[in-house]
Amino acid sequence: MKKLNAICFLVFFTITVHAQINNKTKFNELSQDQLDLALAKSIKTIKMAQIWTAVGIGLVITGSVVLVDDMNNRRSNTAILGGLPTSETAAGILMVTGGVVTELIAIPVSIKGSKRKKDLEIELVKFNPKGSSSINGIGLKLRF
């Protein structure tokens, strides 16, 4: 029974991955306007991921400071219940966990957006031939 479950899982996973690979847009089939829109979208994605990366780093640092402060307060407290976790401990753990999860999502999104931006810029080069000094269709061409 375990072998059958494993085989079914692997077949399902293979079909899912294959479907996602074939669903990617091909940049060489897009027009210049579509490539420009896709480039703007990838730049927005990169900026959003950078903002979430900064937020995640801030959460991890703040949560770590709260945890260290709470540990110092519990260590200096000599009461019977001084060693038990407090609400500050829970808040610090929650902040560190939230920051790590945010980082685990934001960093791959930033990498994927950067790769997409690079691919789009490479495809946009074919619309601007060498020797062309035009910007937005207006320019001067000199040939000798």
N, C-alpha and C positions, 0 to 999 in steps of 0.2 A: 504494500500500500504506500509506503514511503517513497519507493522508486517512482510509482505512478504520479504521486503528488509533485515530486521534484521534476519529472519530465513535463508535466502540464505547466508548472511554473516557468520553466525554461523556455518552452514553446511560446507561452503568452508574452514573456519578457522580450524574446526575439522579435515577435510580430510587432510589439509596441515600439521598440527601438527602430525597427525598419520603417514603420509608418512615419515616425518623426523625422527620420533622415530624408525621406522622399518628399516631405512636405515643405522643405526649405525653398525660399524664393531664389531664383537664379538671377543674379545681378546683370548678367549680360543681355537679358531679355527686357530690361527696363529702359525707359527713356530718360533723358537728362533731368526732366522735372521730377520724375518719380525717384530718381537717385538722389536729387537734392533734398526731397522730403524725407527720404530714409536716412540721409546723413544728418539732417536736423534732429530727427527722432533719436538717432544713436548718440548725438552730442547731449541731448537732454537726459538720456539714460545714464550717460557717464557722470554728468553733474549730479543727478539724483543719487547715484551710488556713492559718489564722493561725500555728499552731505550725510548720508546714512552711515558711512564709515566713520566720519567725525563724531556723529551722535553715539555710535557704538563705543568708540574709544572713550568718550566722555562718561558714558554709563559705567564702563569697566573701571575707570579711574575713580569715579565718585563712589561706586559700590565698594571698591577695595579700601578706600579711605574710611568709609562708614564701618566696614568690618574690622579694620585695625583699631579704630577708636573704640568700638564696642568691646573688642578683646582686651584692650588696655583697661577699660573701665571695669570689666568683670574680674580682671586679675588684681586690681587694686581694692576691690570690694571684698571685705573679709566676712561678710554675713554668710549664713548657712546657705541661702539661695543665690549667692553671688555668682556661682559658676554656671547657672542655667542660661540658655539662650534667651534673648529679649526680642522685642519687636524690631530693634535696630539690626539685629543679626538677620532676621528674615528680610528686612528691607535691603540690606547689603547684598545678601545672596540673590535676591530677586533682580537687583540692578546689575550685578555681575553677569548673571545668566542672560538677562535681556540684552546686555551689551555684546556678549559672545554670540548669541543667536543673530543679532543684527549684523555683526561682522561676517558670520558664516554665509549670510545671504548677500550682503552688499559687495563684498570683494569679488565673488564670481560674476555678479552682474556687471561690475565695472570692467572686468577682464573681457567678458563677452562683448560689451559695448565698444571697447577699444578695438577688438579684433574686427568687429563689424564696420566700425568707422574706417579702419585701415583698408578693408576690402572695398568699401564704397568709394574711397578716395582713389584707389587704383582704377576702378571702373570709370570714374569721372574723367580720368586723364584722356580717355579716347575721344572725348568731346572737345578737348582743347588741344589741337595739334601743335607740334613744335613750331616755333617761329611766329606764333600768333600772339599778339600783344593785346588782344581784345578782352574787355571786361563787359559782361552783360551784352555781348553782341556788337559793341561799338569799339572801334579801334583802328589802328593803322598797321598795314602790312607792307614791309619793304622786301623786295626780291631783287637780286642782282643777277 
